Amino acid sequence: MDAESRDLLTVEQAANYLQLSQSSIRSYIRQGKLKAFRIAGKRKVLIPRDELLKLLEPARGDVFEDEGGDEGTSKNGAVARR
């Protein structure tokens, strides 16, 4: 079974999936930015795929299109014109 079809990923699989280092994944877990689970009595850590995908955000997520059409307002209130 490949990593793409699994609902739970190991730290190594999660790192490969997001093209990050394993230490970055572990750091996100320690900081509480990524929810992970340990199997009782084992050292293995498993990360739900949906939790991993929550780390992703749109590259241009700070600007959204206004209902009017050609203007958007960023999170800080600045107006973006297209």
Backbone hydrogen bonds, N-H to C=O, Kabsch-Sander energy under -0.5 kcal/mol:
donor,donor_aa,acceptor,acceptor_aa,energy
5,S,2,D,-1.2
6,R,3,A,-1.0
9,L,47,I,-2.8
11,V,45,V,-0.5
14,A,10,T,-2.7
15,A,11,V,-2.4
16,N,12,E,-2.3
17,Y,13,Q,-2.6
18,L,14,A,-2.1
19,Q,15,A,-0.7
20,L,15,A,-2.6
25,I,21,S,-1.7
26,R,22,Q,-2.5
27,S,23,S,-2.1
28,Y,24,S,-2.3
29,I,25,I,-1.9
30,R,26,R,-2.5
31,Q,27,S,-2.4
32,G,29,I,-1.1
33,K,28,Y,-1.9
34,L,28,Y,-1.5
37,F,46,L,-3.0
39,I,44,K,-1.7
42,K,39,I,-2.6
46,L,37,F,-3.6
47,I,9,L,-3.1
49,R,7,D,-3.1
51,E,48,P,-0.5
52,L,48,P,-1.9
53,L,49,R,-2.2
54,K,50,D,-0.9
55,L,52,L,-1.4
56,L,53,L,-1.2
61,G,58,P,-1.5
63,V,60,R,-1.3
64,F,73,T,-0.6
66,D,71,E,-2.7
69,G,66,D,-1.3
72,G,80,A,-1.9
73,T,64,F,-0.6
74,S,78,A,-2.9
75,K,62,D,-0.8
77,G,74,S,-1.8
80,A,72,G,-3.0
82,R,70,D,-1.4
